[in-house]
Amino acid sequence: MDFSAEELFEAIDRLVVGLLERAGVETPPVDALYLAREHLGIPVTIRPSRTEGDDRHHSRRRTISAQGGIILTDDMTPTQRHKVAAEGIAQALAPQLCRQLGIPFDPQQKLFLGQVRTLFAPRLLVPTRMFRSAQRECQKDLLALHNVFATASPEMVALRWLDLEEPCVVSIVDDGVVALRRSNCGVSGKQLFPAEQQCHDRIAQLGQPQRLRQMGWTVRGWPLPDRLGQRIVLHSIPDEV
């Protein structure tokens, strides 16, 4: 592809801004189901989570039909439904995105279309401009930000920190095991820093958000409610860049 990752991100952001402006959406949360059905005319179908001859896993994966419609299952959470709807919108707008990038649209480019869906959904449900503004108002508090961007999961909101200029590390820890850890500042691997581990342990013990500054890092963490196990999200910022 003859474009950079930054150019792809910027093109998606421009597409999102134009879509929201045309739909008259000025503030979050962004209702992707409304945008799909009422603004773009994309059919949305809700099916039972299990049908005869179709296992549960397969039925949940079949979220975009060959005819361009969006298929949901009745056991999806609201945030899962909005994510699938956002991915369906990405699929519908992929030709327009390709025109912005100056490349031909090829519906057989499954890898590229999958990448577009993955990048588009969080940028629609947590639009960059709105996220920057909410960052200041919510003082980088994940639970407050999730209240603002209620159609996105808290994990999706947290990972949007990686798309901003400020260097950071975002970790998701399930029952003491690091399930996901990403950074935009060169940090790699799933091993938590001592400051992160200490912040995590405090949250695990107290069940409340914590903030810790230690050994060159400022770490904030939040326990996520309504989980079968204990899920903790950590946001770590280096004191010096």
C-alpha positions as CSV (number, residue, x, y, z in Angstrom):
1,M,0.0,0.0,0.0
2,D,1.3,3.4,-1.0
3,F,0.5,5.2,2.2
4,S,1.7,5.4,5.8
5,A,0.0,4.2,8.9
6,E,-0.4,7.9,9.9
7,E,-2.0,8.7,6.6
8,L,-4.5,5.9,7.1
9,F,-5.3,7.1,10.7
10,E,-5.8,10.6,9.5
11,A,-8.0,9.5,6.6
12,I,-10.2,7.4,8.9
13,D,-10.5,10.4,11.3
14,R,-11.6,12.7,8.5
15,L,-14.1,10.1,7.3
16,V,-15.5,9.9,10.9
17,V,-15.7,13.7,11.2
18,G,-17.6,14.0,8.0
19,L,-20.0,11.2,8.9
20,L,-20.8,12.7,12.3
21,E,-21.2,16.2,10.9
22,R,-23.7,15.0,8.2
23,A,-25.6,13.0,10.8
24,G,-25.7,16.0,13.2
25,V,-23.8,14.2,16.0
26,E,-22.0,16.9,18.0
27,T,-21.4,15.2,21.3
28,P,-20.8,11.7,22.6
29,P,-21.9,9.0,23.0
30,V,-21.9,8.0,19.4
31,D,-24.8,5.7,18.5
32,A,-23.4,3.4,15.8
33,L,-26.6,1.5,15.5
34,Y,-28.5,4.7,14.7
35,L,-25.9,5.8,12.2
36,A,-26.0,2.5,10.4
37,R,-29.7,2.1,10.2
38,E,-31.1,5.6,10.0
39,H,-28.3,7.6,8.4
40,L,-26.6,5.1,6.1
41,G,-29.5,2.7,5.5
42,I,-27.5,-0.4,6.4
43,P,-29.8,-3.3,7.4
44,V,-29.4,-4.4,11.0
45,T,-30.6,-7.9,12.0
46,I,-30.7,-9.5,15.4
47,R,-30.6,-13.3,15.5
48,P,-30.7,-15.8,18.3
49,S,-27.3,-16.6,19.7
50,R,-27.7,-20.3,18.9
51,T,-29.5,-21.8,16.0
52,E,-30.0,-25.4,14.9
53,G,-26.9,-26.7,13.2
54,D,-24.9,-23.6,14.1
55,D,-22.6,-23.5,17.2
56,R,-22.5,-20.4,19.5
57,H,-19.0,-19.4,18.5
58,H,-19.7,-19.4,14.8
59,S,-23.0,-17.5,15.1
60,R,-21.3,-14.7,17.1
61,R,-18.6,-14.3,14.5
62,R,-20.9,-13.9,11.6
63,T,-21.5,-10.2,12.1
64,I,-21.4,-8.8,8.6
65,S,-23.4,-10.5,5.9
66,A,-22.4,-10.9,2.3
67,Q,-25.2,-8.5,1.3
68,G,-23.6,-5.7,3.4
69,G,-26.0,-5.9,6.3
70,I,-25.0,-6.0,10.0
71,I,-25.9,-9.1,12.0
72,L,-26.1,-9.1,15.7
73,T,-26.9,-11.8,18.2
74,D,-29.4,-11.4,21.0
75,D,-26.8,-12.2,23.7
76,M,-24.4,-9.4,22.8
77,T,-23.9,-6.6,25.3
78,P,-24.8,-3.0,24.2
79,T,-21.1,-2.1,23.6
80,Q,-20.6,-5.3,21.6
81,R,-23.5,-4.3,19.4
82,H,-22.2,-0.8,18.8
83,K,-18.7,-2.2,18.0
84,V,-20.2,-4.6,15.4
85,A,-22.3,-1.8,14.0
86,A,-19.2,0.5,13.8
87,E,-17.3,-2.3,11.9
88,G,-20.3,-2.6,9.5
89,I,-20.1,1.1,8.8
90,A,-16.4,0.8,8.2
91,Q,-17.2,-1.9,5.6
92,A,-19.7,0.3,3.9
93,L,-17.5,3.3,3.8
94,A,-14.3,1.4,2.7
95,P,-14.7,2.5,-0.9
96,Q,-14.8,6.2,0.2
97,L,-11.8,5.7,2.4
98,C,-9.9,4.2,-0.5
99,R,-10.7,7.2,-2.7
100,Q,-9.3,9.5,0.1
101,L,-6.1,7.4,0.1
102,G,-5.9,7.5,-3.7
103,I,-6.0,3.7,-4.1
104,P,-8.5,1.5,-5.9
105,F,-11.1,-0.3,-3.8
106,D,-10.7,-4.1,-4.0
107,P,-13.4,-6.0,-2.1
108,Q,-11.1,-9.1,-2.2
109,Q,-8.5,-7.4,-0.1
110,K,-9.7,-9.1,3.1
111,L,-6.6,-8.2,5.1
112,F,-6.9,-4.5,4.4
113,L,-10.7,-4.5,5.0
114,G,-10.1,-6.3,8.3
115,Q,-7.6,-3.7,9.3
116,V,-9.9,-0.9,8.3
117,R,-12.7,-2.3,10.5
118,T,-10.4,-2.8,13.4
119,L,-9.1,0.8,13.2
120,F,-12.4,2.4,12.3
121,A,-14.6,1.2,15.2
122,P,-12.7,2.9,18.1
123,R,-12.3,6.1,16.1
124,L,-16.1,6.2,15.5
125,L,-17.2,5.3,19.0
126,V,-14.4,7.4,20.6
127,P,-13.8,10.1,18.0
128,T,-10.4,11.7,18.3
129,R,-11.5,15.3,18.7
130,M,-14.1,14.5,21.2
131,F,-11.7,12.2,23.1
132,R,-9.1,15.0,23.3
133,S,-11.7,17.4,24.8
134,A,-13.1,14.8,27.2
135,Q,-9.6,14.0,28.3
136,R,-9.3,17.5,29.8
137,E,-12.8,17.5,31.3
138,C,-12.5,14.0,32.9
139,Q,-8.8,14.5,34.0
140,K,-7.8,11.2,32.3
141,D,-10.1,9.2,34.6
142,L,-11.1,6.0,32.7
143,L,-14.4,5.4,34.4
144,A,-15.4,9.1,33.8
145,L,-14.4,8.8,30.2
146,H,-16.4,5.6,29.8
147,N,-19.4,7.4,31.1
148,V,-19.0,10.0,28.3
149,F,-18.3,7.4,25.6
150,A,-20.9,4.9,26.9
151,T,-21.3,3.0,23.6
152,A,-17.6,1.9,23.7
153,S,-16.2,-0.6,26.2
154,P,-13.9,0.8,28.8
155,E,-11.1,-1.3,27.3
156,M,-11.7,0.4,23.9
157,V,-11.6,3.8,25.5
158,A,-8.4,3.0,27.4
159,L,-6.6,1.8,24.2
160,R,-7.5,5.1,22.5
161,W,-4.8,6.7,24.8
162,L,-2.2,5.0,22.6
163,D,-3.4,7.2,19.6
164,L,-2.7,10.5,21.4
165,E,0.7,12.2,21.4
166,E,1.4,11.6,25.1
167,P,3.7,8.6,25.6
168,C,2.0,5.9,27.6
169,V,1.5,2.2,28.3
170,V,-1.9,0.6,28.6
171,S,-2.2,-2.8,30.3
172,I,-5.2,-5.0,30.9
173,V,-4.8,-7.5,33.7
174,D,-7.3,-10.4,34.2
175,D,-7.1,-12.1,37.6
176,G,-3.5,-11.1,38.0
177,V,-2.4,-12.2,34.5
178,V,-1.5,-9.5,31.9
179,A,-3.9,-10.2,29.0
180,L,-2.9,-7.2,26.9
181,R,-0.1,-4.6,27.1
182,R,0.6,-2.0,24.5
183,S,2.5,1.2,24.3
184,N,3.2,4.1,22.0
185,C,6.7,4.8,23.5
186,G,8.7,1.7,22.7
187,V,7.8,-0.4,25.8
188,S,7.3,-4.1,24.9
189,G,6.5,-7.3,26.6
190,K,3.8,-8.2,29.2
191,Q,6.0,-7.8,32.3
192,L,4.6,-5.0,34.5
193,F,7.0,-2.4,35.9
194,P,7.3,-2.4,39.7
195,A,5.2,0.8,39.9
196,E,2.5,-0.8,37.8
197,Q,2.6,-4.1,39.8
198,Q,2.3,-2.1,43.0
199,C,-0.7,-0.1,41.7
200,H,-2.3,-3.3,40.4
201,D,-1.9,-5.0,43.8
202,R,-3.5,-2.1,45.6
203,I,-6.5,-2.1,43.3
204,A,-6.8,-5.9,43.7
205,Q,-6.8,-5.6,47.5
206,L,-9.0,-2.5,47.9
207,G,-11.2,-2.7,44.8
208,Q,-10.9,1.0,44.2
209,P,-9.1,3.1,41.5
210,Q,-5.5,4.0,42.5
211,R,-2.8,6.4,41.5
212,L,0.9,5.8,42.1
213,R,4.0,7.7,41.2
214,Q,7.2,5.8,41.5
215,M,10.5,5.0,39.8
216,G,10.0,7.4,36.9
217,W,6.4,6.4,36.2
218,T,3.0,7.7,37.1
219,V,0.5,4.9,37.0
220,R,-3.3,5.0,37.3
221,G,-5.5,2.0,37.5
222,W,-9.2,1.1,37.6
223,P,-11.1,-2.1,38.4
224,L,-13.7,-2.8,35.8
225,P,-17.1,-3.7,37.2
226,D,-19.5,-6.4,35.9
227,R,-16.8,-8.9,35.0
228,L,-16.9,-12.6,35.8
229,G,-13.3,-12.3,37.1
230,Q,-11.2,-9.3,38.2
231,R,-10.2,-7.1,35.3
232,I,-7.9,-4.1,36.0
233,V,-6.8,-1.5,33.5
234,L,-3.5,0.4,34.0
235,H,-2.5,3.6,32.3
236,S,1.2,4.4,32.8
237,I,3.0,7.6,31.8
238,P,6.8,8.2,32.0
239,D,7.7,11.2,34.1
240,E,10.5,12.1,31.6
241,V,10.3,11.7,27.8
